[in-house]
Amino acid sequence: MPQPSWKVNEIFYSIQGEGRHTGMPAVFVRLAGCSMNCPFCDTKYAARDGKTMSAPELLAALSAWPAKAAIITGGEPTEQDLPALIDVLKQAGYQVHLETNGAKDTDVSQADFVCVSPKKYVSAEMLKKADVIKIVVGQDTDLDDLQKYYAYENAHTQIYLQPESNKQENIDLCVKLLKNHPAARLSLQMHKLANIR
C-alpha cells in the first residue's frame, strides 16, 4: 500500500497572525496548489511551487521547532489528501489547525480548529464544520452576499471579518459592518502590521 505524501510549498515557524488564535506560536505547513486564483491572494507563489514530502520527512521538518501546534494552510489544503495529513500530525501529538477556502467538502473531523474563508464558491457542508468563518472584506465585496454567512453562526461557529490587505478603507468598512452585526469579530493581519514572517 503506497504511503501518503503531500506537495509542500514551505514549512516555517512563526505565530498565528489572524483570528481567534492571534499570537499563538505554531509551525505552518503551507501546502502547494490552489485552483481558485483569487485576485487579492497574498500567497500566489503557493499555487505552483512545492516539494513532495512523505510523512516521515514532514514530521522531521516539524520537529526542528518546540511548538506542538501545526497550522495547515495553502495554497488550498483540501486539494490534497488532507485527512491523512491531519491524522499524521495528530498521531505525532500536534494540535492541528486548518485554514481552507471550504470549496471542497472534506473530512476534517480530526482537526482541532477549522477556519473556512469563503472565496468564489464554498461548500455549505464545510461552513457547518467551521469553528470560524473568516470573510475577507474589500471595496468590491458584495455586502448583501456577505449576509448569508451569518446564518451559519451558532455556539460553535463565529464570523470574523478581515479587511483586505489591512487597508484603512477596508478596516473602516469592517468596523461599520461589525457595529451592525455585533456577534461577529474583527480580524486584522497582525503579522503584517508587526512585520512578522
Backbone as ProteinMPNN parsed JSONL, in Angstrom:
{"seq_chain_A": "MPQPSWKVNEIFYSIQGEGRHTGMPAVFVRLAGCSMNCPFCDTKYAARDGKTMSAPELLAALSAWPAKAAIITGGEPTEQDLPALIDVLKQAGYQVHLETNGAKDTDVSQADFVCVSPKKYVSAEMLKKADVIKIVVGQDTDLDDLQKYYAYENAHTQIYLQPESNKQENIDLCVKLLKNHPAARLSLQMHKLANIR", "coords_chain_A": {"N_chain_A": [[0.852, -1.198, 0.0], [0.67, 2.161, -0.961], [2.463, 4.817, 0.641], [1.272, 7.849, 2.155], [1.805, 11.106, 0.714], [2.635, 14.584, 0.318], [2.42, 17.616, -1.538], [4.381, 20.158, -0.685], [4.663, 23.561, -0.125], [6.037, 25.236, 1.698], [7.492, 25.065, 5.001], [7.357, 26.6, 8.071], [8.229, 28.353, 11.091], [6.374, 30.354, 13.204], [4.15, 32.893, 14.465], [0.627, 32.719, 14.9], [-1.151, 35.015, 13.059], [-3.721, 35.905, 12.678], [-7.229, 36.136, 13.471], [-8.977, 34.074, 15.908], [-6.888, 32.796, 17.315], [-4.757, 34.528, 17.395], [-1.403, 35.404, 17.939], [-0.5, 32.962, 18.848], [2.192, 30.706, 19.013], [3.248, 28.622, 16.345], [3.823, 25.909, 14.034], [3.8, 26.322, 10.631], [2.383, 24.639, 7.958], [2.506, 24.912, 4.752], [0.693, 23.939, 2.117], [1.098, 23.163, -1.355], [-0.494, 24.377, -4.336], [-3.526, 25.522, -5.684], [-6.665, 25.962, -7.037], [-8.25, 28.176, -7.191], [-7.349, 30.89, -7.588], [-7.623, 33.67, -6.659], [-7.889, 37.225, -7.031], [-6.894, 38.881, -4.98], [-5.201, 37.323, -3.502], [-2.602, 36.664, -1.191], [-0.655, 34.79, -1.229], [0.161, 33.758, -3.716], [2.355, 32.47, -4.791], [2.301, 29.958, -3.665], [0.55, 28.51, -5.142], [1.751, 27.162, -7.178], [4.478, 26.299, -6.69], [6.264, 23.674, -5.11], [7.396, 20.93, -3.006], [7.486, 17.44, -2.965], [6.676, 15.61, -0.102], [7.09, 12.966, 2.208], [5.378, 11.411, 5.001], [7.281, 10.837, 7.16], [9.362, 12.608, 6.392], [8.094, 15.081, 6.532], [7.362, 15.217, 9.282], [9.893, 15.168, 10.407], [10.86, 17.622, 9.595], [9.106, 19.345, 10.979], [9.843, 18.798, 13.58], [11.969, 20.361, 14.221], [11.269, 22.561, 15.663], [9.913, 23.883, 18.793], [7.127, 24.158, 19.222], [3.931, 22.592, 19.563], [1.759, 22.966, 18.012], [0.269, 22.856, 14.883], [-0.349, 24.492, 11.881], [-2.204, 23.996, 9.119], [-2.12, 25.211, 5.939], [-2.375, 27.075, 2.851], [-1.765, 28.044, -0.592], [-4.325, 25.586, -1.211], [-5.446, 23.436, 1.088], [-7.388, 21.322, 0.909], [-7.205, 20.292, -1.61], [-5.41, 18.302, -1.645], [-4.47, 15.176, 0.004], [-5.9, 15.648, 2.645], [-7.217, 14.563, 5.042], [-5.468, 12.415, 5.681], [-3.094, 13.786, 6.241], [-3.822, 15.336, 8.473], [-4.26, 13.226, 10.252], [-1.671, 12.111, 10.473], [-0.31, 14.224, 11.736], [-1.783, 14.475, 14.122], [-1.314, 11.956, 15.287], [1.322, 12.317, 15.895], [1.193, 13.996, 17.998], [0.463, 16.65, 17.661], [-1.451, 19.663, 17.977], [-3.887, 20.436, 15.715], [-4.58, 22.876, 13.382], [-6.606, 24.193, 10.796], [-6.662, 25.991, 7.76], [-8.766, 26.913, 5.238], [-10.372, 27.396, 2.002], [-12.759, 26.201, 1.824], [-14.086, 25.181, -0.383], [-14.279, 22.555, -1.207], [-15.931, 19.808, 0.077], [-14.707, 18.12, 2.767], [-13.368, 15.599, 4.932], [-12.767, 16.739, 8.032], [-12.805, 16.076, 10.616], [-10.965, 15.273, 12.546], [-9.408, 17.474, 13.025], [-8.398, 20.094, 15.245], [-9.188, 22.709, 15.085], [-10.961, 24.619, 12.767], [-10.819, 26.873, 10.193], [-12.731, 28.441, 7.869], [-12.516, 30.221, 4.949], [-14.426, 31.733, 2.855], [-14.391, 32.01, -0.711], [-14.687, 32.373, -4.13], [-16.593, 30.35, -4.383], [-18.195, 28.123, -2.082], [-18.504, 25.247, 0.011], [-21.498, 24.362, 1.526], [-21.559, 22.401, 3.445], [-18.965, 22.444, 4.461], [-18.959, 24.942, 5.646], [-20.628, 24.434, 7.786], [-18.967, 22.89, 9.324], [-17.078, 24.585, 10.289], [-15.133, 26.29, 12.76], [-14.56, 28.919, 12.761], [-15.711, 31.299, 10.451], [-14.106, 33.09, 8.205], [-14.238, 36.073, 6.633], [-12.991, 37.779, 3.953], [-12.92, 41.183, 3.47], [-13.39, 43.74, 1.183], [-13.421, 46.691, -0.908], [-14.829, 45.843, -3.09], [-16.457, 43.854, -2.188], [-19.464, 42.051, -2.083], [-21.855, 43.157, -0.182], [-24.451, 42.42, 0.455], [-24.404, 39.744, -0.227], [-22.627, 38.825, 1.653], [-24.146, 38.667, 3.953], [-25.372, 36.172, 3.994], [-23.698, 34.382, 5.253], [-24.011, 34.808, 7.926], [-26.042, 33.203, 8.743], [-24.889, 30.851, 9.475], [-23.815, 31.153, 11.933], [-23.447, 30.053, 15.258], [-23.389, 28.411, 18.485], [-21.033, 27.1, 18.108], [-19.769, 28.122, 15.821], [-18.222, 31.063, 14.665], [-18.303, 34.301, 13.139], [-15.749, 36.059, 11.467], [-14.547, 39.144, 10.311], [-12.274, 40.192, 7.937], [-10.213, 42.751, 6.957], [-9.355, 43.364, 3.635], [-6.006, 43.261, 2.718], [-5.293, 44.844, 4.882], [-5.972, 47.484, 4.473], [-6.882, 50.841, 5.242], [-9.392, 51.843, 4.403], [-10.774, 49.496, 4.081], [-10.682, 48.434, 6.634], [-12.24, 50.341, 7.922], [-14.692, 49.825, 6.688], [-15.184, 47.208, 7.601], [-15.459, 47.695, 10.351], [-17.765, 49.252, 10.358], [-19.613, 47.335, 9.416], [-19.437, 45.467, 11.498], [-20.467, 46.89, 13.643], [-23.106, 46.858, 13.023], [-23.612, 44.21, 13.2], [-22.998, 42.821, 15.835], [-22.255, 40.306, 16.827], [-20.239, 39.252, 15.33], [-16.631, 39.376, 14.676], [-13.573, 41.329, 14.459], [-10.782, 40.734, 12.391], [-7.629, 41.523, 12.067], [-4.652, 41.409, 10.044], [-2.318, 40.768, 11.9], [0.347, 39.91, 11.864], [1.384, 41.074, 9.59], [1.125, 43.788, 10.167], [2.912, 43.936, 12.266], [5.209, 43.225, 11.011], [6.072, 40.525, 10.904], [7.23, 37.352, 9.969]], "CA_chain_A": [[0.0, 0.0, 0.0], [1.528, 3.346, -1.031], [2.439, 5.725, 1.78], [0.819, 9.178, 1.73], [2.772, 12.195, 0.572], [1.973, 15.854, 0.027], [3.238, 18.642, -2.175], [4.504, 21.194, 0.336], [5.319, 24.788, -0.586], [7.006, 25.64, 2.717], [7.22, 24.824, 6.417], [8.083, 27.621, 8.83], [7.807, 28.551, 12.481], [6.037, 31.757, 13.441], [2.974, 32.988, 15.308], [-0.617, 32.937, 14.165], [-1.358, 36.461, 12.994], [-5.106, 36.236, 12.338], [-8.374, 35.456, 14.06], [-9.166, 33.701, 17.311], [-5.652, 32.348, 17.951], [-3.69, 35.511, 17.156], [-0.333, 35.402, 18.923], [-0.116, 31.595, 19.216], [3.291, 30.117, 18.247], [2.834, 27.425, 15.607], [4.524, 25.549, 12.808], [2.905, 26.434, 9.483], [2.612, 23.715, 6.847], [1.815, 25.502, 3.598], [0.618, 23.016, 1.0], [1.141, 23.794, -2.675], [-1.607, 24.15, -5.241], [-4.852, 26.084, -5.444], [-7.312, 26.211, -8.324], [-9.169, 29.313, -7.074], [-6.719, 32.048, -8.241], [-8.282, 34.926, -6.26], [-7.041, 38.366, -7.373], [-6.281, 39.503, -3.806], [-4.427, 36.314, -2.772], [-1.263, 37.115, -0.806], [0.274, 33.65, -1.295], [0.045, 33.195, -5.07], [3.501, 31.596, -5.032], [2.0, 28.603, -3.19], [-0.331, 27.833, -6.095], [2.517, 26.402, -8.18], [5.754, 25.751, -6.261], [6.21, 22.769, -3.976], [8.248, 19.743, -2.967], [6.758, 16.29, -2.431], [7.233, 15.142, 1.167], [6.433, 11.844, 2.874], [5.06, 11.69, 6.407], [8.498, 10.959, 7.974], [10.084, 13.829, 6.025], [7.346, 16.216, 7.048], [7.487, 15.242, 10.739], [11.284, 15.524, 10.718], [10.961, 19.077, 9.419], [8.375, 19.997, 12.068], [10.493, 18.54, 14.873], [13.025, 21.358, 14.445], [10.752, 23.652, 16.498], [9.312, 23.376, 20.024], [5.663, 24.26, 19.288], [3.169, 21.399, 19.213], [0.592, 23.37, 17.223], [0.569, 22.908, 13.45], [-1.398, 25.135, 11.096], [-2.179, 23.583, 7.71], [-2.639, 26.303, 5.122], [-2.017, 26.87, 1.447], [-2.476, 27.09, -1.39], [-5.606, 25.105, -0.694], [-5.177, 22.091, 1.631], [-8.343, 20.27, 0.554], [-6.898, 19.765, -2.936], [-4.534, 17.15, -1.433], [-5.032, 14.197, 0.94], [-5.916, 16.363, 3.917], [-7.472, 13.71, 6.21], [-4.261, 11.648, 6.019], [-2.134, 14.712, 6.843], [-4.293, 15.628, 9.825], [-4.028, 12.02, 11.047], [-0.228, 12.01, 10.746], [0.05, 15.254, 12.718], [-2.411, 14.135, 15.401], [-0.586, 10.81, 15.832], [2.613, 12.817, 16.389], [0.952, 14.821, 19.175], [0.233, 18.061, 17.347], [-2.77, 20.292, 17.868], [-3.953, 20.739, 14.285], [-5.487, 23.92, 12.916], [-6.732, 24.17, 9.343], [-7.162, 27.169, 7.053], [-9.235, 26.443, 3.933], [-11.441, 28.192, 1.379], [-14.0, 25.462, 2.03], [-14.779, 24.893, -1.641], [-14.459, 21.108, -1.349], [-16.326, 19.154, 1.326], [-13.629, 17.208, 3.151], [-13.413, 15.139, 6.328], [-11.844, 17.48, 8.888], [-13.285, 15.78, 11.968], [-9.858, 15.122, 13.483], [-8.752, 18.765, 13.253], [-8.79, 20.763, 16.486], [-9.762, 24.024, 14.783], [-11.151, 24.773, 11.318], [-11.174, 28.207, 9.717], [-13.153, 28.455, 6.469], [-12.537, 31.576, 4.405], [-15.079, 31.578, 1.549], [-13.929, 32.853, -1.815], [-15.656, 32.421, -5.232], [-17.67, 29.421, -4.046], [-17.885, 27.42, -0.846], [-19.405, 24.155, 0.334], [-22.326, 24.59, 2.718], [-21.167, 21.4, 4.449], [-17.741, 22.917, 5.115], [-19.336, 26.06, 6.514], [-21.192, 23.844, 9.011], [-17.869, 22.295, 10.097], [-16.125, 25.624, 10.663], [-15.125, 26.971, 14.052], [-14.588, 30.326, 12.358], [-15.86, 31.651, 9.041], [-13.353, 34.334, 8.056], [-14.618, 36.677, 5.361], [-12.141, 38.89, 3.524], [-13.801, 42.288, 3.071], [-12.773, 44.846, 0.451], [-14.371, 47.636, -1.501], [-15.636, 45.136, -4.095], [-17.242, 42.802, -1.549], [-20.923, 42.14, -2.169], [-22.268, 43.177, 1.22], [-25.686, 41.643, 0.578], [-23.993, 38.344, -0.283], [-21.962, 38.543, 2.926], [-25.168, 38.397, 4.982], [-25.781, 34.766, 4.026], [-22.832, 33.626, 6.156], [-24.487, 34.982, 9.299], [-26.955, 32.093, 9.046], [-24.104, 29.721, 9.989], [-23.375, 31.441, 13.292], [-24.086, 29.32, 16.345], [-22.499, 28.297, 19.641], [-19.77, 26.506, 17.644], [-19.184, 28.838, 14.685], [-18.25, 32.518, 14.766], [-17.907, 35.048, 11.942], [-14.699, 37.07, 11.563], [-14.375, 39.969, 9.118], [-10.864, 40.545, 7.795], [-10.041, 43.762, 5.912], [-8.419, 43.001, 2.571], [-4.702, 43.934, 2.691], [-5.187, 45.765, 6.021], [-6.153, 48.869, 4.033], [-7.724, 51.577, 6.176], [-10.767, 51.919, 3.914], [-11.399, 48.193, 4.322], [-10.864, 48.361, 8.088], [-13.408, 51.183, 8.234], [-15.88, 49.11, 6.23], [-15.412, 46.098, 8.536], [-15.956, 48.243, 11.618], [-19.166, 49.625, 10.114], [-20.384, 46.097, 9.354], [-19.447, 44.859, 12.829], [-21.371, 47.649, 14.511], [-24.463, 46.428, 12.68], [-23.722, 42.771, 13.494], [-22.005, 42.744, 16.908], [-21.826, 38.94, 17.157], [-19.023, 38.972, 14.554], [-15.393, 39.922, 15.219], [-12.604, 41.883, 13.51], [-9.519, 40.017, 12.306], [-6.562, 42.196, 11.325], [-3.484, 40.566, 9.805], [-1.364, 41.33, 12.849], [1.724, 39.58, 11.486], [1.814, 42.065, 8.597], [1.265, 45.057, 10.877], [4.103, 43.847, 13.117], [6.322, 42.814, 10.153], [6.493, 39.193, 11.338], [7.13, 36.332, 8.917]], "C_chain_A": [[0.887, 1.247, 0.0], [1.35, 4.25, 0.186], [1.998, 7.117, 1.309], [1.972, 10.163, 1.604], [2.0, 13.439, 0.147], [2.948, 16.776, -0.672], [3.234, 19.858, -1.259], [5.246, 22.396, -0.237], [6.387, 25.235, 0.406], [6.521, 25.207, 4.094], [8.023, 25.86, 7.175], [7.452, 27.795, 10.198], [7.559, 30.032, 12.718], [4.925, 31.813, 14.49], [1.755, 33.192, 14.42], [-0.929, 34.432, 14.224], [-2.793, 36.875, 12.761], [-6.092, 35.503, 13.244], [-8.253, 35.107, 15.53], [-7.867, 33.364, 18.029], [-4.472, 33.277, 17.665], [-2.682, 35.479, 18.299], [0.161, 34.023, 19.326], [1.071, 31.115, 18.384], [2.841, 28.813, 17.584], [3.775, 27.176, 14.439], [3.5, 25.574, 11.675], [3.339, 25.435, 8.414], [1.803, 24.252, 5.677], [1.858, 24.521, 2.427], [0.565, 23.778, -0.318], [-0.132, 23.47, -3.455], [-2.897, 24.79, -4.774], [-5.456, 26.443, -6.788], [-8.176, 27.47, -8.322], [-8.647, 30.575, -7.768], [-7.443, 33.368, -7.936], [-7.357, 36.11, -6.532], [-6.323, 38.984, -6.175], [-5.416, 38.533, -2.997], [-3.026, 36.832, -2.454], [-0.254, 35.967, -0.748], [0.184, 32.969, -2.66], [1.186, 32.231, -5.386], [3.216, 30.151, -4.622], [1.116, 27.832, -4.163], [0.447, 26.928, -7.042], [3.733, 25.669, -7.615], [5.601, 24.832, -5.057], [7.123, 21.572, -4.142], [7.447, 18.607, -2.346], [7.469, 15.77, -1.182], [6.404, 13.981, 1.7], [6.134, 12.244, 4.318], [6.323, 11.78, 7.272], [9.293, 12.225, 7.665], [9.407, 15.069, 6.613], [7.497, 16.333, 8.57], [8.908, 15.594, 11.167], [11.475, 17.03, 10.605], [10.283, 19.812, 10.57], [9.094, 19.863, 13.41], [11.611, 19.53, 15.179], [12.589, 22.459, 15.407], [9.984, 23.102, 17.694], [7.785, 23.375, 20.058], [5.006, 22.945, 18.875], [1.817, 21.774, 18.611], [1.04, 23.468, 15.774], [-0.631, 23.505, 12.725], [-1.223, 24.729, 9.638], [-2.853, 24.683, 6.908], [-2.198, 26.084, 3.679], [-1.664, 28.157, 0.748], [-3.845, 26.767, -0.815], [-5.45, 23.663, -0.233], [-6.132, 21.006, 1.173], [-8.123, 19.713, -0.85], [-5.86, 18.633, -2.876], [-5.204, 16.198, -0.424], [-4.979, 14.776, 2.357], [-6.214, 15.456, 5.111], [-6.238, 12.91, 6.648], [-3.228, 12.538, 6.689], [-2.539, 15.063, 8.275], [-4.011, 14.436, 10.739], [-2.56, 11.879, 11.425], [0.186, 13.001, 11.835], [-0.542, 14.948, 14.098], [-1.683, 12.969, 16.077], [0.751, 11.224, 16.429], [2.437, 13.79, 17.558], [0.726, 16.29, 18.923], [-1.236, 18.44, 17.508], [-2.844, 20.798, 16.441], [-5.025, 21.778, 13.987], [-5.466, 23.905, 11.391], [-7.272, 25.497, 8.835], [-7.505, 26.743, 5.631], [-10.255, 27.402, 3.337], [-12.785, 27.462, 1.445], [-14.751, 25.089, 0.766], [-15.11, 23.414, -1.795], [-14.808, 20.501, 0.003], [-15.339, 18.031, 1.628], [-13.807, 16.798, 4.606], [-12.338, 15.871, 7.127], [-12.148, 17.205, 10.359], [-12.168, 15.636, 12.986], [-9.16, 16.435, 13.797], [-9.281, 19.392, 14.539], [-9.486, 22.096, 16.228], [-9.81, 24.177, 13.267], [-11.602, 26.196, 11.017], [-11.493, 28.117, 8.234], [-13.241, 29.904, 6.015], [-13.112, 31.521, 2.989], [-14.519, 32.536, 0.502], [-15.01, 32.831, -2.904], [-16.85, 31.503, -4.981], [-17.222, 28.632, -2.823], [-18.936, 26.338, -0.612], [-20.19, 24.491, 1.603], [-21.954, 23.609, 3.823], [-19.9, 21.831, 5.181], [-18.035, 24.101, 6.03], [-19.897, 25.542, 7.846], [-20.105, 23.259, 9.915], [-16.921, 23.338, 10.677], [-16.272, 26.053, 12.116], [-15.217, 28.478, 13.827], [-14.821, 30.394, 10.861], [-15.244, 33.038, 8.894], [-13.617, 34.912, 6.667], [-13.69, 37.862, 5.073], [-13.038, 39.968, 2.929], [-12.992, 43.388, 2.41], [-13.847, 45.717, -0.16], [-15.268, 46.977, -2.536], [-16.507, 44.036, -3.502], [-18.74, 43.074, -1.699], [-21.478, 42.034, -0.749], [-23.585, 42.445, 1.449], [-25.373, 40.151, 0.604], [-23.355, 37.918, 1.045], [-22.955, 38.119, 4.005], [-25.514, 36.909, 5.091], [-24.931, 33.938, 4.988], [-23.284, 33.747, 7.608], [-25.426, 33.843, 9.715], [-26.216, 30.895, 9.648], [-23.564, 29.971, 11.394], [-24.161, 30.598, 14.288], [-23.107, 29.241, 17.509], [-21.124, 27.768, 19.251], [-19.037, 27.391, 16.64], [-19.341, 30.347, 14.832], [-17.758, 33.138, 13.461], [-16.802, 36.042, 12.287], [-14.649, 37.829, 10.237], [-12.926, 40.431, 9.072], [-10.682, 41.536, 6.658], [-8.983, 43.336, 4.893], [-7.18, 43.889, 2.636], [-4.492, 44.929, 3.832], [-5.345, 47.228, 5.615], [-7.154, 49.572, 4.945], [-9.173, 51.642, 5.71], [-11.509, 50.602, 4.144], [-11.602, 47.938, 5.819], [-12.113, 49.139, 8.484], [-14.71, 50.484, 7.843], [-16.206, 47.956, 7.178], [-15.996, 46.601, 9.85], [-17.42, 48.64, 11.48], [-20.063, 48.383, 10.103], [-20.515, 45.453, 10.73], [-20.392, 45.585, 13.777], [-22.833, 47.295, 14.247], [-24.694, 44.944, 12.966], [-22.707, 42.444, 14.586], [-21.606, 41.337, 17.336], [-20.534, 38.567, 16.434], [-17.822, 39.67, 15.192], [-14.499, 40.438, 14.09], [-11.327, 41.06, 13.558], [-8.55, 40.811, 11.437], [-5.42, 41.205, 11.108], [-2.327, 41.134, 10.632], [0.083, 41.057, 12.46], [2.266, 40.556, 10.445], [2.017, 43.428, 9.25], [2.549, 45.091, 11.707], [5.35, 43.419, 12.342], [6.946, 41.495, 10.631], [6.287, 38.21, 10.197], [5.985, 35.4, 9.24]], "O_chain_A": [[1.759, 1.383, 0.858], [0.242, 4.425, 0.693], [2.314, 7.52, 0.189], [2.98, 10.058, 2.302], [0.865, 13.355, -0.321], [4.153, 16.724, -0.429], [2.203, 20.507, -1.081], [6.343, 22.25, -0.776], [7.504, 25.573, 0.015], [5.328, 25.009, 4.327], [9.227, 25.994, 6.962], [6.298, 27.431, 10.426], [8.429, 30.864, 12.462], [4.777, 30.898, 15.3], [1.845, 33.763, 13.333], [-0.966, 35.031, 15.299], [-3.078, 38.068, 12.653], [-5.824, 34.398, 13.717], [-7.53, 35.752, 16.289], [-7.746, 33.616, 19.227], [-3.319, 32.847, 17.692], [-3.053, 35.522, 19.472], [1.137, 33.912, 20.068], [0.98, 31.111, 17.156], [2.139, 28.005, 18.194], [4.427, 28.086, 13.927], [2.459, 24.922, 11.755], [4.504, 25.391, 8.018], [0.587, 24.078, 5.609], [2.908, 24.297, 1.825], [0.052, 24.895, -0.385], [-0.756, 22.429, -3.255], [-3.311, 24.628, -3.626], [-4.837, 27.146, -7.586], [-8.776, 27.803, -9.344], [-9.403, 31.259, -8.457], [-7.829, 34.094, -8.853], [-6.154, 36.011, -6.287], [-5.246, 39.557, -6.339], [-4.946, 38.887, -1.915], [-2.342, 37.37, -3.325], [0.868, 36.147, -0.274], [0.137, 31.742, -2.743], [1.011, 31.287, -6.156], [3.815, 29.223, -5.165], [0.951, 26.621, -4.018], [-0.13, 26.024, -7.646], [4.002, 24.534, -8.011], [4.899, 25.161, -4.101], [7.562, 21.24, -5.243], [6.802, 18.792, -1.314], [8.675, 15.523, -1.186], [5.174, 14.007, 1.65], [6.584, 13.288, 4.79], [6.439, 12.72, 8.059], [9.839, 12.85, 8.574], [10.066, 15.976, 7.12], [7.734, 17.424, 9.087], [9.1, 16.253, 12.189], [12.169, 17.639, 11.419], [10.822, 20.793, 11.083], [8.961, 20.728, 14.276], [12.144, 19.533, 16.289], [13.424, 23.208, 15.914], [9.46, 21.99, 17.635], [7.201, 22.647, 20.86], [5.468, 22.27, 17.955], [0.856, 21.009, 18.687], [2.061, 24.084, 15.47], [-1.771, 23.086, 12.924], [-0.226, 25.07, 9.001], [-4.003, 25.042, 7.161], [-1.7, 25.012, 3.336], [-1.327, 29.177, 1.349], [-4.436, 27.538, -0.059], [-5.334, 22.759, -1.061], [-5.718, 19.853, 1.057], [-8.791, 18.756, -1.241], [-5.476, 18.076, -3.905], [-6.361, 16.394, -0.051], [-4.11, 14.422, 3.154], [-5.521, 15.561, 6.123], [-5.993, 12.747, 7.843], [-2.548, 12.096, 7.615], [-1.701, 15.083, 9.177], [-3.573, 14.617, 11.876], [-2.24, 11.562, 12.571], [0.942, 12.655, 12.743], [0.119, 15.14, 15.118], [-1.461, 12.989, 17.288], [1.259, 10.579, 17.346], [3.417, 14.347, 18.053], [0.786, 17.098, 19.849], [-2.137, 17.653, 17.217], [-1.952, 21.521, 15.998], [-6.203, 21.593, 14.291], [-4.433, 23.637, 10.776], [-8.213, 26.057, 9.397], [-6.638, 26.265, 4.899], [-10.925, 28.135, 4.064], [-13.827, 28.049, 1.152], [-15.923, 24.72, 0.827], [-16.1, 23.056, -2.433], [-14.061, 20.663, 0.968], [-15.168, 17.109, 0.832], [-14.334, 17.562, 5.414], [-11.145, 15.649, 6.924], [-11.796, 17.995, 11.235], [-12.393, 15.855, 14.176], [-8.387, 16.501, 14.753], [-10.455, 19.244, 14.881], [-10.277, 22.559, 17.05], [-8.833, 23.903, 12.571], [-12.626, 26.661, 11.517], [-10.632, 27.76, 7.43], [-13.947, 30.714, 6.616], [-12.376, 31.29, 2.03], [-14.217, 33.696, 0.782], [-16.144, 33.23, -2.638], [-17.982, 31.84, -5.326], [-16.027, 28.49, -2.562], [-20.099, 26.49, -0.986], [-19.609, 24.859, 2.624], [-22.024, 23.946, 5.005], [-19.773, 21.609, 6.385], [-17.414, 24.237, 7.084], [-19.667, 26.138, 8.899], [-20.295, 23.146, 11.126], [-16.049, 23.001, 11.479], [-17.382, 26.166, 12.637], [-15.856, 29.206, 14.587], [-14.214, 29.648, 10.092], [-15.782, 34.028, 9.389], [-13.26, 34.31, 5.655], [-13.617, 38.815, 5.848], [-13.814, 39.71, 2.008], [-12.036, 43.907, 2.987], [-15.04, 45.498, 0.051], [-16.349, 47.486, -2.834], [-17.222, 43.354, -4.236], [-19.21, 44.188, -1.468], [-21.558, 40.941, -0.188], [-23.807, 41.904, 2.532], [-25.986, 39.388, 1.35], [-23.531, 36.786, 1.493], [-22.631, 37.304, 4.868], [-25.904, 36.44, 6.16], [-25.385, 32.908, 5.486], [-22.974, 32.883, 8.429], [-25.578, 33.56, 10.904], [-26.837, 30.025, 10.258], [-22.926, 29.096, 11.979], [-25.378, 30.45, 14.175], [-22.095, 29.942, 17.511], [-20.154, 27.966, 19.983], [-17.806, 27.406, 16.615], [-20.436, 30.85, 15.087], [-16.908, 32.575, 12.771], [-16.9, 36.776, 13.271], [-14.701, 37.222, 9.167], [-12.411, 40.99, 10.04], [-10.964, 41.205, 5.506], [-7.858, 42.992, 5.256], [-7.285, 45.116, 2.614], [-3.6, 45.772, 3.753], [-4.9, 48.12, 6.337], [-8.146, 48.979, 5.369], [-10.089, 51.511, 6.522], [-12.719, 50.593, 4.372], [-12.578, 47.303, 6.219], [-12.933, 48.668, 9.272], [-15.701, 50.541, 8.571], [-17.369, 47.746, 7.522], [-16.921, 45.999, 10.396], [-18.222, 48.394, 12.381], [-21.137, 48.379, 10.705], [-21.581, 44.952, 11.086], [-21.039, 44.96, 14.617], [-23.684, 47.415, 15.128], [-25.834, 44.478, 12.973], [-21.665, 41.852, 14.302], [-20.69, 41.19, 18.146], [-19.814, 37.67, 16.872], [-17.973, 40.454, 16.129], [-14.643, 40.047, 12.932], [-10.842, 40.723, 14.638], [-8.641, 40.776, 10.21], [-5.242, 40.274, 11.893], [-1.481, 41.873, 10.129], [0.955, 41.891, 12.703], [3.465, 40.834, 10.417], [2.968, 44.14, 8.928], [3.191, 46.134, 11.835], [6.422, 43.266, 12.927], [8.165, 41.368, 10.746], [5.254, 38.25, 9.528], [5.72, 34.464, 8.485]]}, "name": "protein", "num_of_chains": 1, "seq": "MPQPSWKVNEIFYSIQGEGRHTGMPAVFVRLAGCSMNCPFCDTKYAARDGKTMSAPELLAALSAWPAKAAIITGGEPTEQDLPALIDVLKQAGYQVHLETNGAKDTDVSQADFVCVSPKKYVSAEMLKKADVIKIVVGQDTDLDDLQKYYAYENAHTQIYLQPESNKQENIDLCVKLLKNHPAARLSLQMHKLANIR"}
